[in-house]
Amino acid sequence: MDKRFTRALAIFSSIALLLALLPASVLSVAAEPDYPTIALNEEKVVMITTAGDMANFLFTPTEDGTYAFYSIADADTYGYLLDKNEEQLTYDDDGGEDSNFFIRWQMTANETYVLRAR
């Protein structure tokens, strides 16, 4: 067997072994959730008719700053703000008018957030 091929194969095997030892979280790149987007000052109308159902939207601010999200509904609504990995940052139940949610959060430009309503 050619020595150059043996060395290349040995190096390739070593790299493959190292990759196999790394935790999956290091190797995987988190993809953004596949939800519709919402833009600054855009109003979205959603119908949530079954308890536990949720509406999700992606929001990516273009500037650092404090942003607010709220609901206007006849029923009790809950709002959640999550990071792009869907880790909860904050939530609100009745901070808005009547039984509506109101979320205010300091956001970083070009970071994607998930707004969840139920």
N, C-alpha and C positions, 0 to 999 in steps of 0.2 A: 504494500500500500504506500502511496506517495506521502512523504512526511508533511508536506504543506497541507494536504487534505486532512491528515490526522490532527494537526494543530487546529485547523479551522473548525473541525468537527468538535474537538475538545472545548474550544472557546464557546462555540454555539451551545453545547450541552451545559456548560457552566452558567451561561446567561439564562438559559431556559430553567435551570434549577433555581437560580436566584429569583426569577420572576414567579416561580411556583411558591416560593417561601414568603413573598410579600403579601400582606393582607389585601383582601379584595377592595377595601376602601381606598387604598393607594393606587390601585390599577384602574378603578372605574372612574369615569368622568360623569358627574351628575348632570343629567339632561334636564332642561327646564320642563315643567309639566306642560301638557298640551291643552291649555285653556285659552279661551278667547281673551283678547286684550281689552283694557280700558285705558283711555287717554285722559289727560288733564282736562277737567271741566266737562267731561263726557258723562251723560246720564245713561244708565242701562236699566231697562225694564225687564224684570224676570218674574216668572210665576213659580212660586214654591207652594205646591198644594198638599204635599204629604209631609208630615212631621219627620224630621231627620234628613230630608232632601237638602241639597246644597247647590249654590251657584258659585262658581269660581272664576276669577278674572286675574290676568297678569297685568301688573303695572310696573313700568320702568321709568322713573323720573329722569329728566334730562339735566336737572340741577339739584344740588344739595338743598335741603330745606325741610320744613314741616308741612306735611300733607294731611288732609282730613278726608274721611270717608264716612258716609252716613246713609241710613235707610229712611224711607218714607213708606209706611205700610199700616194697614189696619190691624195686623196681627203682630204678636211679639216676635221681634227679629233679633238674631245674634250675629255679630260680626267678628271675624278673625283676621288678623294680619299675620302672614307667614313669610319666611324667607323662601328663596327659590328651591330649597331642599324640602320645603313644606314643614319646617320646624316653626312652631308657634312663637311669634314675637309678642303679641298682645291680643286681647279680645275685649269685647264690650257687649253688654246685654241691653241695658236701658239708659244709656248715657245721652241718647237723643230725645226728641220729643216723644211723649207717650211711652210706648214700649219699643221704640226703635233704637238701633245702635248708633254710636258716634265714636269713631276712632281717629285720633290725632297721633301722628308718629313722625319723628325726625328720620328722613331718608337720605340715602347716599345716591348721587347721580350715577346713572347707568347700572345700578343694581336692580335686579328683578324681584318683585314682591308678589305674593299671591293674596288677593282679597277674597275671603270666603264669607258668604252670607247664608244663613239658614233660619 
